[in-house]
Protein backbone atom coordinates (compact mmCIF):
# COMPACT_ATOMS: atom_id res chain seq x y z
CA UNK A 1 0.00 0.00 0.00
CA UNK A 2 1.37 3.42 -0.93
CA UNK A 3 1.60 6.37 1.41
CA UNK A 4 -1.37 8.08 -0.21
CA UNK A 5 -3.46 4.91 -0.20
CA UNK A 6 -2.83 4.56 3.54
CA UNK A 7 -3.93 8.15 4.12
CA UNK A 8 -7.08 7.77 2.06
CA UNK A 9 -7.97 4.56 3.85
CA UNK A 10 -7.75 6.35 7.21
CA UNK A 11 -9.34 9.67 6.21
CA UNK A 12 -12.60 10.25 4.37
CA UNK A 13 -14.04 13.66 3.44
CA UNK A 14 -17.19 14.54 5.39
CA UNK A 15 -17.92 18.02 4.04
CA UNK A 16 -17.42 19.70 0.67
CA UNK A 17 -17.81 23.27 -0.53
CA UNK A 18 -16.69 25.39 -3.44
CA UNK A 19 -14.71 28.59 -3.75
CA UNK A 20 -14.95 31.08 -6.61
CA UNK A 21 -11.83 33.26 -6.50
CA UNK A 22 -11.27 35.75 -9.31
CA UNK A 23 -12.98 33.45 -11.78
CA UNK A 24 -11.19 30.30 -10.55
CA UNK A 25 -13.40 27.54 -9.17
CA UNK A 26 -11.96 25.31 -6.44
CA UNK A 27 -13.35 22.32 -4.55
CA UNK A 28 -12.46 22.03 -0.85
CA UNK A 29 -13.09 18.93 1.26
CA UNK A 30 -12.33 18.10 4.88
CA UNK A 31 -13.02 15.39 7.43
CA UNK A 32 -13.37 17.74 10.42
CA UNK A 33 -16.43 19.87 11.18
CA UNK A 34 -14.44 22.54 13.06
CA UNK A 35 -11.96 22.87 10.21
CA UNK A 36 -14.82 23.17 7.73
CA UNK A 37 -16.36 25.97 9.82
CA UNK A 38 -13.07 27.84 10.12
CA UNK A 39 -12.34 27.56 6.40
CA UNK A 40 -15.81 28.74 5.38
CA UNK A 41 -15.45 31.71 7.73
CA UNK A 42 -11.97 32.60 6.51
CA UNK A 43 -12.93 32.43 2.82
CA UNK A 44 -16.51 33.65 3.38
CA UNK A 45 -16.69 36.14 0.45
CA UNK A 46 -15.71 33.38 -1.99
CA UNK A 47 -17.75 30.38 -0.76
CA UNK A 48 -20.13 28.90 -3.34
CA UNK A 49 -21.80 25.58 -4.03
CA UNK A 50 -19.46 22.79 -5.09
CA UNK A 51 -18.42 23.54 -8.69
CA UNK A 52 -19.03 20.76 -11.25
CA UNK A 53 -15.66 21.24 -12.96
CA UNK A 54 -13.18 22.84 -10.52
CA UNK A 55 -9.83 24.15 -11.70
CA UNK A 56 -8.27 22.87 -8.47
CA UNK A 57 -9.11 20.32 -5.78
CA UNK A 58 -7.82 20.17 -2.22
CA UNK A 59 -8.72 17.81 0.63
CA UNK A 60 -7.73 18.89 4.14
CA UNK A 61 -7.59 16.03 6.63
CA UNK A 62 -7.08 16.08 10.37
CA UNK A 63 -5.03 12.96 10.89
CA UNK A 64 -1.62 11.32 10.97
CA UNK A 65 0.50 11.67 7.83
CA UNK A 66 2.23 8.64 6.32
CA UNK A 67 5.65 9.08 4.71
CA UNK A 68 9.08 7.48 4.42
CA UNK A 69 11.54 9.73 6.23
CA UNK A 70 14.49 7.97 4.59
CA UNK A 71 13.44 9.18 1.14
CA UNK A 72 12.98 12.85 2.04
CA UNK A 73 15.18 15.39 0.29
CA UNK A 74 15.42 18.85 1.86
CA UNK A 75 14.43 21.77 -0.33
CA UNK A 76 17.19 24.39 -0.09
CA UNK A 77 16.35 27.98 0.77
CA UNK A 78 18.11 31.23 -0.05
CA UNK A 79 21.27 31.90 1.92
CA UNK A 80 19.65 34.50 4.21
CA UNK A 81 16.75 32.28 5.25
CA UNK A 82 16.89 30.35 8.50
CA UNK A 83 16.25 26.62 8.64
CA UNK A 84 14.81 24.10 6.20
CA UNK A 85 11.05 24.43 5.84
CA UNK A 86 10.23 21.57 3.47
CA UNK A 87 11.42 18.21 2.21
CA UNK A 88 9.93 15.94 -0.45
CA UNK A 89 10.17 12.80 -2.55
CA UNK A 90 8.16 11.25 -5.36
CA UNK A 91 6.25 8.14 -4.36
CA UNK A 92 4.51 5.76 -6.74
CA UNK A 93 1.27 7.73 -6.95
CA UNK A 94 1.97 11.17 -5.47
CA UNK A 95 4.61 13.71 -4.61
CA UNK A 96 5.04 13.73 -0.83
CA UNK A 97 5.98 17.07 0.74
CA UNK A 98 6.70 17.40 4.46
CA UNK A 99 6.44 20.76 6.23
CA UNK A 100 9.28 20.26 8.70
CA UNK A 101 8.17 22.82 11.30
CA UNK A 102 4.64 21.51 11.70
CA UNK A 103 4.74 17.90 10.51
CA UNK A 104 1.94 18.56 8.02
CA UNK A 105 2.28 16.59 4.79
CA UNK A 106 0.93 17.52 1.34
CA UNK A 107 0.36 14.78 -1.23
CA UNK A 108 0.22 16.10 -4.80
CA UNK A 109 -1.55 13.66 -7.12
CA UNK A 110 -2.79 15.84 -9.96
CA UNK A 111 -5.47 17.03 -10.11
CA UNK A 112 -5.91 16.19 -6.41
CA UNK A 113 -4.07 17.68 -3.44
CA UNK A 114 -4.31 16.07 0.01
CA UNK A 115 -3.11 17.89 3.14
CA UNK A 116 -2.78 15.82 6.32
CA UNK A 117 -1.80 16.70 9.88
CA UNK A 118 -2.94 18.76 12.83
CA UNK A 119 -4.61 21.46 10.75
CA UNK A 120 -6.50 22.85 13.70
CA UNK A 121 -3.27 23.83 15.46
CA UNK A 122 -1.69 24.75 12.11
CA UNK A 123 -4.68 26.38 10.44
CA UNK A 124 -2.49 28.67 8.36
CA UNK A 125 -1.14 25.58 6.58
CA UNK A 126 -4.68 24.76 5.46
CA UNK A 127 -5.13 28.30 4.18
CA UNK A 128 -1.77 28.15 2.41
CA UNK A 129 -2.72 24.89 0.73
CA UNK A 130 -5.87 26.44 -0.73
CA UNK A 131 -3.81 29.44 -1.88
CA UNK A 132 -1.26 27.10 -3.48
CA UNK A 133 -3.90 25.26 -5.50
CA UNK A 134 -5.34 28.62 -6.59
CA UNK A 135 -1.82 29.76 -7.60
CA UNK A 136 -1.31 26.70 -9.78
CA UNK A 137 -4.58 27.40 -11.57
CA UNK A 138 -3.60 31.03 -12.16
CA UNK A 139 -0.16 30.17 -13.53
CA UNK A 140 -1.75 27.72 -15.93
CA UNK A 141 -3.96 30.53 -17.19
CA UNK A 142 -0.92 32.50 -18.26
CA UNK A 143 -0.41 34.69 -15.20
CA UNK A 144 3.03 35.37 -13.74
CA UNK A 145 3.30 35.22 -9.94
CA UNK A 146 5.28 37.94 -8.15
CA UNK A 147 6.45 38.25 -4.54
CA UNK A 148 4.45 41.43 -4.00
CA UNK A 149 1.68 43.17 -2.13
CA UNK A 150 -0.78 45.46 -3.93
CA UNK A 151 -3.57 47.98 -3.44
CA UNK A 152 -6.18 49.38 -5.79
CA UNK A 153 -7.41 52.97 -5.98
CA UNK A 154 -9.28 55.18 -8.42
CA UNK A 155 -6.23 55.59 -10.63
CA UNK A 156 -5.38 51.88 -10.75
CA UNK A 157 -3.29 49.42 -8.83
CA UNK A 158 0.04 49.88 -7.08
CA UNK A 159 2.27 46.97 -6.11
CA UNK A 160 5.28 46.62 -3.82
CA UNK A 161 7.74 43.86 -4.65
CA UNK A 162 10.69 42.61 -2.64
CA UNK A 163 12.03 39.80 -0.55
CA UNK A 164 10.37 38.97 2.76
CA UNK A 165 10.68 41.49 5.57
CA UNK A 166 11.11 44.58 3.38
CA UNK A 167 7.85 46.34 4.25
CA UNK A 168 5.44 45.17 1.54
CA UNK A 169 2.62 44.45 3.98
CA UNK A 170 3.16 47.64 5.97
CA UNK A 171 3.01 49.78 2.83
CA UNK A 172 -0.14 48.08 1.58
CA UNK A 173 -1.94 48.44 4.92
CA UNK A 174 -0.86 52.07 5.29
CA UNK A 175 -2.51 52.78 1.92
CA UNK A 176 -5.60 50.79 2.91
CA UNK A 177 -5.74 53.05 5.97
CA UNK A 178 -5.83 55.94 3.49
CA UNK A 179 -8.86 54.53 1.67
CA UNK A 180 -7.25 52.26 -0.93
CA UNK A 181 -8.51 48.72 -1.50
CA UNK A 182 -6.30 45.77 -0.55
CA UNK A 183 -5.58 43.41 -3.44
CA UNK A 184 -3.01 41.09 -1.91
CA UNK A 185 -0.47 40.86 0.87
CA UNK A 186 2.32 38.62 -0.43
CA UNK A 187 1.63 37.07 -3.85
CA UNK A 188 0.41 38.94 -6.92
CA UNK A 189 -0.51 37.53 -10.33
CA UNK A 190 -0.08 39.73 -13.40
CA UNK A 191 -0.94 39.24 -17.06
CA UNK A 192 -0.92 41.53 -20.09
CA UNK A 193 -4.33 42.44 -21.53
CA UNK A 194 -5.28 44.44 -24.63
CA UNK A 195 -5.82 47.46 -22.40
CA UNK A 196 -2.83 47.17 -20.09
CA UNK A 197 -1.82 44.79 -17.30
CA UNK A 198 -4.28 42.91 -15.13
CA UNK A 199 -3.46 42.06 -11.52
CA UNK A 200 -5.09 39.43 -9.31
CA UNK A 201 -4.44 38.87 -5.62
CA UNK A 202 -4.64 35.92 -3.25
CA UNK A 203 -7.48 35.88 -0.67
CA UNK A 204 -5.25 35.62 2.38
CA UNK A 205 -5.36 37.92 5.36
CA UNK A 206 -2.17 39.89 5.88
CA UNK A 207 0.02 38.34 8.58
CA UNK A 208 2.11 41.15 10.02
CA UNK A 209 4.49 41.85 12.86
CA UNK A 210 3.83 44.15 15.85
CA UNK A 211 5.80 47.00 14.26
CA UNK A 212 3.21 47.29 11.51
CA UNK A 213 0.31 47.24 13.99
CA UNK A 214 1.94 49.92 16.15
CA UNK A 215 2.65 52.08 13.09
CA UNK A 216 -1.00 52.14 12.01
CA UNK A 217 -3.18 53.40 14.91
CA UNK A 218 -6.33 51.71 13.68
CA UNK A 219 -4.59 48.34 13.82
CA UNK A 220 -2.91 48.79 17.21
CA UNK A 221 -6.04 47.45 18.91
CA UNK A 222 -5.16 44.00 17.52
CA UNK A 223 -2.41 43.87 20.14
CA UNK A 224 -3.27 43.02 23.72
CA UNK A 225 -2.58 45.66 26.43
CA UNK A 226 0.39 43.60 27.60
CA UNK A 227 1.78 43.40 24.06
CA UNK A 228 1.45 47.16 23.61
CA UNK A 229 3.28 47.77 26.88
CA UNK A 230 6.05 45.34 25.94
CA UNK A 231 6.52 46.57 22.38
CA UNK A 232 6.15 50.31 22.83
CA UNK A 233 9.66 50.88 24.30
CA UNK A 234 11.32 49.10 21.36
CA UNK A 235 13.04 51.12 18.66
CA UNK A 236 11.88 51.08 15.04
CA UNK A 237 14.85 48.87 14.12
CA UNK A 238 14.02 46.41 16.92
CA UNK A 239 10.37 46.25 15.88
CA UNK A 240 11.36 45.70 12.27
CA UNK A 241 13.11 42.43 13.11
CA UNK A 242 10.52 41.17 15.62
CA UNK A 243 8.71 38.06 14.36
CA UNK A 244 5.30 37.80 16.07
CA UNK A 245 2.71 37.35 13.35
CA UNK A 246 -0.85 38.67 13.69
CA UNK A 247 -3.65 38.17 11.15
CA UNK A 248 -5.43 41.32 9.93
CA UNK A 249 -9.02 40.79 8.78
CA UNK A 250 -9.12 43.84 6.52
CA UNK A 251 -12.81 43.65 5.60
CA UNK A 252 -13.80 43.30 9.26
CA UNK A 253 -11.75 46.34 10.27
CA UNK A 254 -12.27 48.67 7.31
CA UNK A 255 -15.62 47.43 6.00
CA UNK A 256 -16.89 44.81 3.58
CA UNK A 257 -15.54 45.35 0.10
CA UNK A 258 -12.21 46.79 1.21
CA UNK A 259 -10.53 43.73 -0.29
CA UNK A 260 -10.73 43.65 -4.08
CA UNK A 261 -8.77 40.85 -5.66
CA UNK A 262 -8.48 42.13 -9.21
CA UNK A 263 -8.00 45.29 -11.20
CA UNK A 264 -5.61 47.10 -13.54
CA UNK A 265 -2.00 47.42 -12.39
CA UNK A 266 -0.55 50.87 -12.95
CA UNK A 267 2.75 50.99 -11.08
CA UNK A 268 5.12 48.71 -9.20
CA UNK A 269 7.73 49.75 -6.64
CA UNK A 270 10.72 47.45 -6.31
CA UNK A 271 11.96 47.80 -2.72
CA UNK A 272 15.74 47.74 -2.64
CA UNK A 273 16.03 49.70 0.57
CA UNK A 274 17.34 48.47 3.93
CA UNK A 275 17.42 49.53 7.57
CA UNK A 276 21.15 50.22 7.22
CA UNK A 277 20.86 52.08 3.92
CA UNK A 278 21.76 55.74 3.41
CA UNK A 279 19.74 58.40 1.67
CA UNK A 280 16.47 57.68 -0.06
CA UNK A 281 15.26 57.66 -3.65
CA UNK A 282 12.42 56.35 -5.79
CA UNK A 283 13.56 56.39 -9.40
CA UNK A 284 11.62 55.26 -12.49
CA UNK A 285 13.18 52.35 -14.35
CA UNK A 286 13.57 52.31 -18.11
CA UNK A 287 11.42 49.84 -20.11
CA UNK A 288 14.39 47.48 -20.43
CA UNK A 289 15.17 47.75 -16.74
CA UNK A 290 11.53 47.19 -15.78
CA UNK A 291 11.32 43.65 -17.11
CA UNK A 292 14.65 42.75 -15.52
CA UNK A 293 13.50 44.23 -12.20
CA UNK A 294 10.25 42.25 -12.26
CA UNK A 295 12.20 39.10 -13.08
CA UNK A 296 13.95 39.39 -9.72
CA UNK A 297 10.67 39.02 -7.81
CA UNK A 298 9.00 36.29 -9.89
CA UNK A 299 7.85 33.37 -7.76
CA UNK A 300 7.28 29.80 -8.88
CA UNK A 301 4.85 27.27 -7.43
CA UNK A 302 7.94 25.15 -6.96
CA UNK A 303 7.85 21.63 -5.61
CA UNK A 304 4.03 21.67 -5.51
CA UNK A 305 3.87 21.67 -9.31
CA UNK A 306 4.83 18.31 -10.80
CA UNK A 307 4.85 19.69 -14.34
CA UNK A 308 7.99 21.49 -15.54
CA UNK A 309 7.19 25.20 -16.05
CA UNK A 310 7.76 26.75 -19.47
CA UNK A 311 10.41 29.33 -18.63
CA UNK A 312 10.34 30.93 -22.10
CA UNK A 313 6.57 31.39 -21.97
CA UNK A 314 6.77 32.88 -18.49
CA UNK A 315 9.48 35.32 -19.55
CA UNK A 316 7.46 36.39 -22.60
CA UNK A 317 4.38 36.93 -20.43
CA UNK A 318 6.45 38.96 -17.97
CA UNK A 319 7.83 41.20 -20.73
CA UNK A 320 4.35 41.94 -22.05
CA UNK A 321 2.99 42.70 -18.59
CA UNK A 322 5.93 45.01 -17.81
CA UNK A 323 5.40 47.09 -20.94
CA UNK A 324 2.15 48.60 -19.68
CA UNK A 325 3.18 49.61 -16.15
CA UNK A 326 5.58 52.06 -14.52
CA UNK A 327 8.31 50.50 -12.40
CA UNK A 328 10.15 52.46 -9.71
CA UNK A 329 13.27 51.32 -7.88
CA UNK A 330 13.30 52.44 -4.24
CA UNK A 331 16.73 52.50 -2.61
CA UNK A 332 18.48 53.89 0.45
CA UNK A 333 17.18 53.59 4.01
CA UNK A 334 13.80 52.01 4.68
CA UNK A 335 11.21 54.78 5.11
CA UNK A 336 7.62 53.60 4.65
CA UNK A 337 6.13 56.99 5.56
CA UNK A 338 8.15 58.77 2.91
CA UNK A 339 7.21 56.28 0.20
CA UNK A 340 3.52 56.47 1.09
CA UNK A 341 3.69 60.27 0.91
CA UNK A 342 5.44 60.00 -2.47
CA UNK A 343 2.70 57.72 -3.80
CA UNK A 344 -0.20 59.80 -2.50
CA UNK A 345 1.33 62.97 -3.94
CA UNK A 346 2.50 61.72 -7.33
CA UNK A 347 0.89 58.38 -8.15
CA UNK A 348 -2.43 57.79 -6.41
CA UNK A 349 -4.23 60.66 -4.66
CA UNK A 350 -6.44 59.16 -1.92
CA UNK A 351 -10.15 58.84 -2.43
CA UNK A 352 -12.47 60.28 0.17
CA UNK A 353 -13.68 58.05 2.98
CA UNK A 354 -16.91 56.34 1.99
CA UNK A 355 -16.24 56.46 -1.75
CA UNK A 356 -16.65 53.20 -3.58
VENRA-V489386 format. One record per helix or strand. SS is the DSSP state (H for helix, E for strand). FROM is the first residue (numbers start at 0). TO is the last residue. If there is no record, write none. Layout:
# VENRA-V489386
SS|FROM|TO + SS|FROM|TO
This chain:
# VENRA-V489386
H|2|9 + E|14|20 + E|23|29 + H|32|41 + H|43|45 + E|46|47 + E|55|61 + H|68|70 + E|72|73 + E|85|89 + E|94|98 + E|104|108 + E|111|116 + H|122|139 + E|143|152 + E|155|160 + H|167|175 + E|180|183 + E|186|192 + E|195|200 + E|205|207 + H|209|214 + H|216|219 + H|224|231 + H|235|239 + E|245|247 + H|249|253 + E|258|258 + E|261|270 + E|273|273 + E|279|283 + H|286|294 + E|297|298 + H|301|303 + H|310|322 + E|325|332 + H|335|345
